[in-house]
Each structure stands twice: as C-alpha cells, then as structure tokens.
Amino acid sequence: MLQLLVIGCGGAVGALMRYGLGLRIGLLTGSAFPWGTLFVNIVGCFLAGLLLTLVVTRIPLSDLLRNGLQIGLLGGFTTFSAFSLDTIALFGQGLWLRGLLYIVTSVIVSLLGAYLGMSVGRNFL
C-alpha cells in the first residue's frame, strides 16, 4: 500500500511539473509547434536515463524510492499521451510535414536524451 502511495504522490508532482514547464515553454515559444511537450519528453528521458544509471551503478536506492521517482515522478512528468494528441492535432490541421518532423524529433532526441542521461550517470561522482 505504501508503494502505491509513493508512486501516486510522485505521479502527482510529476504531472504538476509537466504542466507548469509545458505552459511556461508554450508561453515563450507560441502554439505553432508543441515545444513544451517535446522539451518535457526530452528532459524526462534524460532524467530517466540518469536515474537508472545512477541507481544501478552509483547510488543504491530502495525499491520504494526508486519506483516513486521512476514510475511516479518521471512517469507523471513525461507526456507520451500529450505527444500523441499534439501529433494528431498537427495532422488534423493539415500540417503533415510539421507533424512528421515532431514525431522524428521527439523519438530521436528523446532516445538521445536517455542515452546522454545514462552517460552522465556513469561518469557521476
């Protein structure tokens, strides 16, 4: 039961962080392209890679804390469902090239973010 509570609290905090950061970036960049969602996904992948690597190689965490951070916080923070809806919205507006660019950029740069996070984690401390 404690595990569910920790994951749920982490998810709530992650969702609030996603909303706030996405909103702030959207205000700075406008609404022509979903920069907020893209940025959150890239940062979330970087942090997931960093956390996984640090937990495995450097900083042992209890399953409770690791799951709260990884499943809860980062799961609530990353936004694949928002990514999907943003993509469909771009396609629905007839912006096919922009939608495809968003898909390719999101996938490739998010994977690079996770890899970079793991690399930073391996060299941490």
Summary of the structure (lengths in Angstrom):
residues: 125
radius of gyration: 15.8
end to end distance: 33.9
largest distance: 48.6
contacts: 395
relative contact order: 0.20
helix: 85%
strand: 0%
